[in-house]
């Protein structure tokens, strides 16, 4: 239940400020505007993120392929 409560608090904070904020490695606050939360379908249909800087990039499908099994 704790994980769900924390996730709900994060979502409420994003909706309140209409942005995602985080602390950078240099200790500064950075943010990305987020006027609304996307639906699951929108996120799945988004283009692959740029992972060219990663040694071992993770395919986007890895994050949501379990959804395909839950539909069956």
PDB file with one MODEL, atoms N, CA, C and O in Angstrom:
MODEL        1
ATOM      1  N   UNK A   1       0.814  -1.186   0.000  1.00  0.00           N
ATOM      2  CA  UNK A   1       0.000   0.000   0.000  1.00  0.00           C
ATOM      3  C   UNK A   1       0.868   1.265   0.000  1.00  0.00           C
ATOM      4  O   UNK A   1       0.483   2.278  -0.584  1.00  0.00           O
ATOM      5  N   UNK A   2       2.023   1.213   0.643  1.00  0.00           N
ATOM      6  CA  UNK A   2       2.914   2.371   0.693  1.00  0.00           C
ATOM      7  C   UNK A   2       3.345   2.837  -0.682  1.00  0.00           C
ATOM      8  O   UNK A   2       3.374   4.037  -0.951  1.00  0.00           O
ATOM      9  N   UNK A   3       3.686   1.878  -1.572  1.00  0.00           N
ATOM     10  CA  UNK A   3       4.090   2.244  -2.927  1.00  0.00           C
ATOM     11  C   UNK A   3       2.960   2.960  -3.649  1.00  0.00           C
ATOM     12  O   UNK A   3       3.199   3.939  -4.357  1.00  0.00           O
ATOM     13  N   UNK A   4       1.730   2.485  -3.479  1.00  0.00           N
ATOM     14  CA  UNK A   4       0.573   3.108  -4.138  1.00  0.00           C
ATOM     15  C   UNK A   4       0.349   4.519  -3.615  1.00  0.00           C
ATOM     16  O   UNK A   4       0.061   5.432  -4.390  1.00  0.00           O
ATOM     17  N   UNK A   5       0.477   4.700  -2.313  1.00  0.00           N
ATOM     18  CA  UNK A   5       0.277   6.020  -1.728  1.00  0.00           C
ATOM     19  C   UNK A   5       1.339   7.001  -2.223  1.00  0.00           C
ATOM     20  O   UNK A   5       1.034   8.154  -2.525  1.00  0.00           O
ATOM     21  N   UNK A   6       2.582   6.537  -2.304  1.00  0.00           N
ATOM     22  CA  UNK A   6       3.660   7.398  -2.782  1.00  0.00           C
ATOM     23  C   UNK A   6       3.432   7.761  -4.252  1.00  0.00           C
ATOM     24  O   UNK A   6       3.611   8.914  -4.644  1.00  0.00           O
ATOM     25  N   UNK A   7       3.039   6.779  -5.057  1.00  0.00           N
ATOM     26  CA  UNK A   7       2.753   7.035  -6.474  1.00  0.00           C
ATOM     27  C   UNK A   7       1.628   8.052  -6.607  1.00  0.00           C
ATOM     28  O   UNK A   7       1.719   8.967  -7.426  1.00  0.00           O
ATOM     29  N   UNK A   8       0.576   7.908  -5.821  1.00  0.00           N
ATOM     30  CA  UNK A   8      -0.534   8.864  -5.857  1.00  0.00           C
ATOM     31  C   UNK A   8      -0.074  10.263  -5.468  1.00  0.00           C
ATOM     32  O   UNK A   8      -0.511  11.240  -6.075  1.00  0.00           O
ATOM     33  N   UNK A   9       0.793  10.380  -4.477  1.00  0.00           N
ATOM     34  CA  UNK A   9       1.309  11.690  -4.067  1.00  0.00           C
ATOM     35  C   UNK A   9       2.129  12.331  -5.190  1.00  0.00           C
ATOM     36  O   UNK A   9       2.044  13.538  -5.416  1.00  0.00           O
ATOM     37  N   UNK A  10       2.914  11.522  -5.883  1.00  0.00           N
ATOM     38  CA  UNK A  10       3.716  12.026  -7.004  1.00  0.00           C
ATOM     39  C   UNK A  10       2.800  12.534  -8.111  1.00  0.00           C
ATOM     40  O   UNK A  10       3.009  13.624  -8.644  1.00  0.00           O
ATOM     41  N   UNK A  11       1.787  11.746  -8.456  1.00  0.00           N
ATOM     42  CA  UNK A  11       0.839  12.144  -9.506  1.00  0.00           C
ATOM     43  C   UNK A  11       0.114  13.427  -9.119  1.00  0.00           C
ATOM     44  O   UNK A  11      -0.031  14.327  -9.947  1.00  0.00           O
ATOM     45  N   UNK A  12      -0.339  13.522  -7.882  1.00  0.00           N
ATOM     46  CA  UNK A  12      -1.027  14.736  -7.431  1.00  0.00           C
ATOM     47  C   UNK A  12      -0.113  15.963  -7.513  1.00  0.00           C
ATOM     48  O   UNK A  12      -0.557  17.047  -7.890  1.00  0.00           O
ATOM     49  N   UNK A  13       1.163  15.788  -7.158  1.00  0.00           N
ATOM     50  CA  UNK A  13       2.117  16.900  -7.224  1.00  0.00           C
ATOM     51  C   UNK A  13       2.354  17.329  -8.665  1.00  0.00           C
ATOM     52  O   UNK A  13       2.427  18.524  -8.952  1.00  0.00           O
ATOM     53  N   UNK A  14       2.473  16.364  -9.576  1.00  0.00           N
ATOM     54  CA  UNK A  14       2.654  16.684 -10.998  1.00  0.00           C
ATOM     55  C   UNK A  14       1.435  17.445 -11.516  1.00  0.00           C
ATOM     56  O   UNK A  14       1.578  18.451 -12.211  1.00  0.00           O
ATOM     57  N   UNK A  15       0.243  16.967 -11.179  1.00  0.00           N
ATOM     58  CA  UNK A  15      -0.976  17.633 -11.629  1.00  0.00           C
ATOM     59  C   UNK A  15      -1.087  19.046 -11.044  1.00  0.00           C
ATOM     60  O   UNK A  15      -1.573  19.956 -11.715  1.00  0.00           O
ATOM     61  N   UNK A  16      -0.647  19.230  -9.822  1.00  0.00           N
ATOM     62  CA  UNK A  16      -0.753  20.533  -9.155  1.00  0.00           C
ATOM     63  C   UNK A  16       0.144  21.576  -9.813  1.00  0.00           C
ATOM     64  O   UNK A  16      -0.294  22.693 -10.086  1.00  0.00           O
ATOM     65  N   UNK A  17       1.399  21.211 -10.068  1.00  0.00           N
ATOM     66  CA  UNK A  17       2.352  22.188 -10.633  1.00  0.00           C
ATOM     67  C   UNK A  17       2.443  22.101 -12.157  1.00  0.00           C
ATOM     68  O   UNK A  17       3.114  22.915 -12.791  1.00  0.00           O
ATOM     69  N   UNK A  18       1.766  21.112 -12.739  1.00  0.00           N
ATOM     70  CA  UNK A  18       1.759  20.907 -14.199  1.00  0.00           C
ATOM     71  C   UNK A  18       3.183  20.791 -14.752  1.00  0.00           C
ATOM     72  O   UNK A  18       3.510  21.326 -15.812  1.00  0.00           O
ATOM     73  N   UNK A  19       4.021  20.066 -13.985  1.00  0.00           N
ATOM     74  CA  UNK A  19       5.411  19.845 -14.384  1.00  0.00           C
ATOM     75  C   UNK A  19       5.981  18.695 -13.565  1.00  0.00           C
ATOM     76  O   UNK A  19       5.462  18.341 -12.507  1.00  0.00           O
ATOM     77  N   UNK A  20       7.061  18.125 -14.083  1.00  0.00           N
ATOM     78  CA  UNK A  20       7.829  17.124 -13.344  1.00  0.00           C
ATOM     79  C   UNK A  20       9.125  17.816 -12.945  1.00  0.00           C
ATOM     80  O   UNK A  20       9.803  18.412 -13.781  1.00  0.00           O
ATOM     81  N   UNK A  21       9.462  17.733 -11.672  1.00  0.00           N
ATOM     82  CA  UNK A  21      10.675  18.367 -11.166  1.00  0.00           C
ATOM     83  C   UNK A  21      11.588  17.308 -10.574  1.00  0.00           C
ATOM     84  O   UNK A  21      11.125  16.323  -9.998  1.00  0.00           O
ATOM     85  N   UNK A  22      12.906  17.523 -10.723  1.00  0.00           N
ATOM     86  CA  UNK A  22      13.861  16.590 -10.157  1.00  0.00           C
ATOM     87  C   UNK A  22      15.146  17.328  -9.811  1.00  0.00           C
ATOM     88  O   UNK A  22      15.392  18.441 -10.273  1.00  0.00           O
ATOM     89  N   UNK A  23      15.952  16.681  -8.990  1.00  0.00           N
ATOM     90  CA  UNK A  23      17.229  17.232  -8.579  1.00  0.00           C
ATOM     91  C   UNK A  23      18.309  16.657  -9.494  1.00  0.00           C
ATOM     92  O   UNK A  23      18.428  15.439  -9.625  1.00  0.00           O
ATOM     93  N   UNK A  24      19.090  17.523 -10.122  1.00  0.00           N
ATOM     94  CA  UNK A  24      20.159  17.068 -11.004  1.00  0.00           C
ATOM     95  C   UNK A  24      21.351  16.572 -10.179  1.00  0.00           C
ATOM     96  O   UNK A  24      21.402  16.766  -8.964  1.00  0.00           O
ATOM     97  N   UNK A  25      22.290  15.943 -10.844  1.00  0.00           N
ATOM     98  CA  UNK A  25      23.496  15.462 -10.165  1.00  0.00           C
ATOM     99  C   UNK A  25      24.286  16.624  -9.564  1.00  0.00           C
ATOM    100  O   UNK A  25      25.027  16.440  -8.598  1.00  0.00           O
ATOM    101  N   UNK A  26      24.128  17.823 -10.135  1.00  0.00           N
ATOM    102  CA  UNK A  26      24.824  19.006  -9.621  1.00  0.00           C
ATOM    103  C   UNK A  26      24.062  19.676  -8.479  1.00  0.00           C
ATOM    104  O   UNK A  26      24.508  20.694  -7.949  1.00  0.00           O
ATOM    105  N   UNK A  27      22.912  19.109  -8.096  1.00  0.00           N
ATOM    106  CA  UNK A  27      22.161  19.635  -6.972  1.00  0.00           C
ATOM    107  C   UNK A  27      21.185  20.745  -7.320  1.00  0.00           C
ATOM    108  O   UNK A  27      20.649  21.403  -6.429  1.00  0.00           O
ATOM    109  N   UNK A  28      20.950  20.959  -8.604  1.00  0.00           N
ATOM    110  CA  UNK A  28      19.990  21.983  -9.018  1.00  0.00           C
ATOM    111  C   UNK A  28      18.653  21.337  -9.360  1.00  0.00           C
ATOM    112  O   UNK A  28      18.594  20.186  -9.792  1.00  0.00           O
ATOM    113  N   UNK A  29      17.583  22.102  -9.159  1.00  0.00           N
ATOM    114  CA  UNK A  29      16.253  21.610  -9.514  1.00  0.00           C
ATOM    115  C   UNK A  29      16.027  21.857 -11.000  1.00  0.00           C
ATOM    116  O   UNK A  29      16.220  22.970 -11.490  1.00  0.00           O
ATOM    117  N   UNK A  30      15.623  20.829 -11.701  1.00  0.00           N
ATOM    118  CA  UNK A  30      15.284  20.942 -13.111  1.00  0.00           C
ATOM    119  C   UNK A  30      13.821  20.539 -13.260  1.00  0.00           C
ATOM    120  O   UNK A  30      13.263  19.875 -12.388  1.00  0.00           O
ATOM    121  N   UNK A  31      13.206  20.942 -14.365  1.00  0.00           N
ATOM    122  CA  UNK A  31      11.799  20.584 -14.539  1.00  0.00           C
ATOM    123  C   UNK A  31      11.446  20.451 -16.013  1.00  0.00           C
ATOM    124  O   UNK A  31      12.128  20.983 -16.890  1.00  0.00           O
ATOM    125  N   UNK A  32      10.372  19.735 -16.257  1.00  0.00           N
ATOM    126  CA  UNK A  32       9.821  19.548 -17.597  1.00  0.00           C
ATOM    127  C   UNK A  32       8.334  19.834 -17.492  1.00  0.00           C
ATOM    128  O   UNK A  32       7.639  19.190 -16.706  1.00  0.00           O
ATOM    129  N   UNK A  33       7.826  20.798 -18.277  1.00  0.00           N
ATOM    130  CA  UNK A  33       6.395  21.081 -18.230  1.00  0.00           C
ATOM    131  C   UNK A  33       5.568  19.844 -18.586  1.00  0.00           C
ATOM    132  O   UNK A  33       5.931  19.083 -19.484  1.00  0.00           O
ATOM    133  N   UNK A  34       4.478  19.653 -17.892  1.00  0.00           N
ATOM    134  CA  UNK A  34       3.566  18.551 -18.172  1.00  0.00           C
ATOM    135  C   UNK A  34       2.144  19.051 -17.908  1.00  0.00           C
ATOM    136  O   UNK A  34       1.591  18.842 -16.828  1.00  0.00           O
ATOM    137  N   UNK A  35       1.554  19.724 -18.923  1.00  0.00           N
ATOM    138  CA  UNK A  35       0.235  20.315 -18.731  1.00  0.00           C
ATOM    139  C   UNK A  35      -0.850  19.296 -18.401  1.00  0.00           C
ATOM    140  O   UNK A  35      -1.846  19.625 -17.757  1.00  0.00           O
ATOM    141  N   UNK A  36      -0.650  18.067 -18.843  1.00  0.00           N
ATOM    142  CA  UNK A  36      -1.605  17.002 -18.516  1.00  0.00           C
ATOM    143  C   UNK A  36      -0.858  15.673 -18.550  1.00  0.00           C
ATOM    144  O   UNK A  36       0.183  15.549 -19.196  1.00  0.00           O
ATOM    145  N   UNK A  37      -1.401  14.688 -17.851  1.00  0.00           N
ATOM    146  CA  UNK A  37      -0.822  13.346 -17.890  1.00  0.00           C
ATOM    147  C   UNK A  37      -1.320  12.634 -19.146  1.00  0.00           C
ATOM    148  O   UNK A  37      -2.482  12.773 -19.528  1.00  0.00           O
ATOM    149  N   UNK A  38      -0.453  11.891 -19.767  1.00  0.00           N
ATOM    150  CA  UNK A  38      -0.839  11.129 -20.956  1.00  0.00           C
ATOM    151  C   UNK A  38      -1.558   9.854 -20.551  1.00  0.00           C
ATOM    152  O   UNK A  38      -1.382   9.350 -19.442  1.00  0.00           O
ATOM    153  N   UNK A  39      -2.367   9.342 -21.463  1.00  0.00           N
ATOM    154  CA  UNK A  39      -2.990   8.042 -21.246  1.00  0.00           C
ATOM    155  C   UNK A  39      -1.948   6.960 -21.501  1.00  0.00           C
ATOM    156  O   UNK A  39      -0.909   7.221 -22.106  1.00  0.00           O
ATOM    157  N   UNK A  40      -2.227   5.755 -21.041  1.00  0.00           N
ATOM    158  CA  UNK A  40      -1.326   4.625 -21.285  1.00  0.00           C
ATOM    159  C   UNK A  40      -1.140   4.441 -22.786  1.00  0.00           C
ATOM    160  O   UNK A  40      -0.020   4.224 -23.250  1.00  0.00           O
ATOM    161  N   UNK A  41      -2.225   4.525 -23.545  1.00  0.00           N
ATOM    162  CA  UNK A  41      -2.141   4.352 -25.002  1.00  0.00           C
ATOM    163  C   UNK A  41      -1.230   5.402 -25.633  1.00  0.00           C
ATOM    164  O   UNK A  41      -0.449   5.082 -26.528  1.00  0.00           O
ATOM    165  N   UNK A  42      -1.321   6.645 -25.179  1.00  0.00           N
ATOM    166  CA  UNK A  42      -0.458   7.699 -25.720  1.00  0.00           C
ATOM    167  C   UNK A  42       1.014   7.409 -25.425  1.00  0.00           C
ATOM    168  O   UNK A  42       1.872   7.581 -26.290  1.00  0.00           O
ATOM    169  N   UNK A  43       1.292   6.976 -24.220  1.00  0.00           N
ATOM    170  CA  UNK A  43       2.677   6.685 -23.842  1.00  0.00           C
ATOM    171  C   UNK A  43       3.225   5.525 -24.677  1.00  0.00           C
ATOM    172  O   UNK A  43       4.354   5.590 -25.161  1.00  0.00           O
ATOM    173  N   UNK A  44       2.436   4.475 -24.845  1.00  0.00           N
ATOM    174  CA  UNK A  44       2.876   3.321 -25.635  1.00  0.00           C
ATOM    175  C   UNK A  44       3.141   3.732 -27.080  1.00  0.00           C
ATOM    176  O   UNK A  44       4.067   3.219 -27.709  1.00  0.00           O
ATOM    177  N   UNK A  45       2.340   4.650 -27.610  1.00  0.00           N
ATOM    178  CA  UNK A  45       2.485   5.068 -29.005  1.00  0.00           C
ATOM    179  C   UNK A  45       3.528   6.163 -29.210  1.00  0.00           C
ATOM    180  O   UNK A  45       3.822   6.520 -30.350  1.00  0.00           O
ATOM    181  N   UNK A  46       4.088   6.698 -28.137  1.00  0.00           N
ATOM    182  CA  UNK A  46       5.151   7.697 -28.261  1.00  0.00           C
ATOM    183  C   UNK A  46       6.360   7.081 -28.968  1.00  0.00           C
ATOM    184  O   UNK A  46       6.558   5.867 -28.904  1.00  0.00           O
ATOM    185  N   UNK A  47       7.164   7.897 -29.635  1.00  0.00           N
ATOM    186  CA  UNK A  47       8.383   7.368 -30.253  1.00  0.00           C
ATOM    187  C   UNK A  47       9.377   6.886 -29.204  1.00  0.00           C
ATOM    188  O   UNK A  47       9.316   7.282 -28.040  1.00  0.00           O
ATOM    189  N   UNK A  48      10.281   6.032 -29.633  1.00  0.00           N
ATOM    190  CA  UNK A  48      11.336   5.538 -28.740  1.00  0.00           C
ATOM    191  C   UNK A  48      12.169   6.723 -28.243  1.00  0.00           C
ATOM    192  O   UNK A  48      12.454   7.640 -29.013  1.00  0.00           O
ATOM    193  N   UNK A  49      12.560   6.712 -26.976  1.00  0.00           N
ATOM    194  CA  UNK A  49      13.422   7.794 -26.479  1.00  0.00           C
ATOM    195  C   UNK A  49      14.843   7.650 -27.024  1.00  0.00           C
ATOM    196  O   UNK A  49      15.252   6.558 -27.421  1.00  0.00           O
ATOM    197  N   UNK A  50      15.580   8.737 -27.043  1.00  0.00           N
ATOM    198  CA  UNK A  50      16.980   8.701 -27.475  1.00  0.00           C
ATOM    199  C   UNK A  50      17.812   8.072 -26.363  1.00  0.00           C
ATOM    200  O   UNK A  50      17.985   8.655 -25.293  1.00  0.00           O
ATOM    201  N   UNK A  51      18.316   6.890 -26.629  1.00  0.00           N
ATOM    202  CA  UNK A  51      19.146   6.194 -25.649  1.00  0.00           C
ATOM    203  C   UNK A  51      20.550   5.984 -26.194  1.00  0.00           C
ATOM    204  O   UNK A  51      21.283   5.109 -25.732  1.00  0.00           O
ATOM    205  N   UNK A  52      20.916   6.792 -27.178  1.00  0.00           N
ATOM    206  CA  UNK A  52      22.219   6.622 -27.830  1.00  0.00           C
ATOM    207  C   UNK A  52      23.378   6.796 -26.852  1.00  0.00           C
ATOM    208  O   UNK A  52      24.472   6.289 -27.101  1.00  0.00           O
ATOM    209  N   UNK A  53      23.162   7.488 -25.770  1.00  0.00           N
ATOM    210  CA  UNK A  53      24.202   7.727 -24.778  1.00  0.00           C
ATOM    211  C   UNK A  53      24.385   6.547 -23.826  1.00  0.00           C
ATOM    212  O   UNK A  53      25.356   6.510 -23.071  1.00  0.00           O
ATOM    213  N   UNK A  54      23.461   5.580 -23.854  1.00  0.00           N
ATOM    214  CA  UNK A  54      23.513   4.448 -22.916  1.00  0.00           C
ATOM    215  C   UNK A  54      24.373   3.307 -23.472  1.00  0.00           C
ATOM    216  O   UNK A  54      24.385   3.047 -24.675  1.00  0.00           O
ATOM    217  N   UNK A  55      25.082   2.644 -22.576  1.00  0.00           N
ATOM    218  CA  UNK A  55      25.861   1.468 -22.979  1.00  0.00           C
ATOM    219  C   UNK A  55      24.935   0.301 -23.316  1.00  0.00           C
ATOM    220  O   UNK A  55      25.167  -0.421 -24.285  1.00  0.00           O
ATOM    221  N   UNK A  56      23.888   0.121 -22.513  1.00  0.00           N
ATOM    222  CA  UNK A  56      22.930  -0.960 -22.741  1.00  0.00           C
ATOM    223  C   UNK A  56      21.512  -0.395 -22.700  1.00  0.00           C
ATOM    224  O   UNK A  56      20.839  -0.474 -21.672  1.00  0.00           O
ATOM    225  N   UNK A  57      21.059   0.175 -23.817  1.00  0.00           N
ATOM    226  CA  UNK A  57      19.709   0.752 -23.840  1.00  0.00           C
ATOM    227  C   UNK A  57      18.634  -0.307 -23.616  1.00  0.00           C
ATOM    228  O   UNK A  57      18.810  -1.475 -23.959  1.00  0.00           O
ATOM    229  N   UNK A  58      17.522   0.124 -23.036  1.00  0.00           N
ATOM    230  CA  UNK A  58      16.408  -0.777 -22.753  1.00  0.00           C
ATOM    231  C   UNK A  58      15.293  -0.487 -23.758  1.00  0.00           C
ATOM    232  O   UNK A  58      14.801   0.640 -23.820  1.00  0.00           O
ATOM    233  N   UNK A  59      14.889  -1.489 -24.548  1.00  0.00           N
ATOM    234  CA  UNK A  59      13.803  -1.256 -25.500  1.00  0.00           C
ATOM    235  C   UNK A  59      12.522  -0.834 -24.781  1.00  0.00           C
ATOM    236  O   UNK A  59      12.184  -1.379 -23.731  1.00  0.00           O
ATOM    237  N   UNK A  60      11.820   0.129 -25.347  1.00  0.00           N
ATOM    238  CA  UNK A  60      10.591   0.640 -24.727  1.00  0.00           C
ATOM    239  C   UNK A  60       9.584  -0.477 -24.474  1.00  0.00           C
ATOM    240  O   UNK A  60       8.864  -0.453 -23.476  1.00  0.00           O
ATOM    241  N   UNK A  61       9.534  -1.443 -25.364  1.00  0.00           N
ATOM    242  CA  UNK A  61       8.595  -2.555 -25.233  1.00  0.00           C
ATOM    243  C   UNK A  61       8.769  -3.285 -23.898  1.00  0.00           C
ATOM    244  O   UNK A  61       7.801  -3.818 -23.356  1.00  0.00           O
ATOM    245  N   UNK A  62       9.989  -3.315 -23.366  1.00  0.00           N
ATOM    246  CA  UNK A  62      10.251  -4.001 -22.097  1.00  0.00           C
ATOM    247  C   UNK A  62       9.419  -3.420 -20.950  1.00  0.00           C
ATOM    248  O   UNK A  62       9.115  -4.120 -19.984  1.00  0.00           O
ATOM    249  N   UNK A  63       9.051  -2.141 -21.058  1.00  0.00           N
ATOM    250  CA  UNK A  63       8.322  -1.484 -19.982  1.00  0.00           C
ATOM    251  C   UNK A  63       6.830  -1.779 -20.002  1.00  0.00           C
ATOM    252  O   UNK A  63       6.155  -1.623 -18.984  1.00  0.00           O
ATOM    253  N   UNK A  64       6.306  -2.205 -21.154  1.00  0.00           N
ATOM    254  CA  UNK A  64       4.858  -2.397 -21.232  1.00  0.00           C
ATOM    255  C   UNK A  64       4.418  -3.697 -21.899  1.00  0.00           C
ATOM    256  O   UNK A  64       3.223  -3.894 -22.118  1.00  0.00           O
ATOM    257  N   UNK A  65       5.349  -4.584 -22.227  1.00  0.00           N
ATOM    258  CA  UNK A  65       4.934  -5.813 -22.907  1.00  0.00           C
ATOM    259  C   UNK A  65       4.051  -6.696 -22.030  1.00  0.00           C
ATOM    260  O   UNK A  65       3.290  -7.511 -22.552  1.00  0.00           O
ATOM    261  N   UNK A  66       4.139  -6.548 -20.704  1.00  0.00           N
ATOM    262  CA  UNK A  66       3.277  -7.333 -19.801  1.00  0.00           C
ATOM    263  C   UNK A  66       1.810  -7.003 -20.023  1.00  0.00           C
ATOM    264  O   UNK A  66       0.944  -7.828 -19.729  1.00  0.00           O
ATOM    265  N   UNK A  67       1.511  -5.811 -20.537  1.00  0.00           N
ATOM    266  CA  UNK A  67       0.113  -5.456 -20.803  1.00  0.00           C
ATOM    267  C   UNK A  67      -0.522  -6.380 -21.840  1.00  0.00           C
ATOM    268  O   UNK A  67      -1.715  -6.677 -21.770  1.00  0.00           O
ATOM    269  N   UNK A  68       0.277  -6.825 -22.792  1.00  0.00           N
ATOM    270  CA  UNK A  68      -0.235  -7.715 -23.837  1.00  0.00           C
ATOM    271  C   UNK A  68      -0.737  -9.018 -23.226  1.00  0.00           C
ATOM    272  O   UNK A  68      -1.726  -9.586 -23.688  1.00  0.00           O
ATOM    273  N   UNK A  69      -0.056  -9.485 -22.192  1.00  0.00           N
ATOM    274  CA  UNK A  69      -0.437 -10.750 -21.565  1.00  0.00           C
ATOM    275  C   UNK A  69      -1.662 -10.588 -20.681  1.00  0.00           C
ATOM    276  O   UNK A  69      -2.427 -11.537 -20.504  1.00  0.00           O
ATOM    277  N   UNK A  70      -1.859  -9.400 -20.125  1.00  0.00           N
ATOM    278  CA  UNK A  70      -3.009  -9.196 -19.242  1.00  0.00           C
ATOM    279  C   UNK A  70      -4.317  -9.058 -20.015  1.00  0.00           C
ATOM    280  O   UNK A  70      -5.393  -9.175 -19.429  1.00  0.00           O
ATOM    281  N   UNK A  71      -4.239  -8.811 -21.322  1.00  0.00           N
ATOM    282  CA  UNK A  71      -5.449  -8.694 -22.152  1.00  0.00           C
ATOM    283  C   UNK A  71      -6.039 -10.053 -22.514  1.00  0.00           C
ATOM    284  O   UNK A  71      -7.209 -10.161 -22.881  1.00  0.00           O
ATOM    285  N   UNK A  72      -5.208 -11.087 -22.405  1.00  0.00           N
ATOM    286  CA  UNK A  72      -5.646 -12.429 -22.833  1.00  0.00           C
ATOM    287  C   UNK A  72      -6.516 -13.095 -21.799  1.00  0.00           C
ATOM    288  O   UNK A  72      -6.965 -14.223 -22.004  1.00  0.00           O
TER     289      UNK A  72
ENDMDL
END
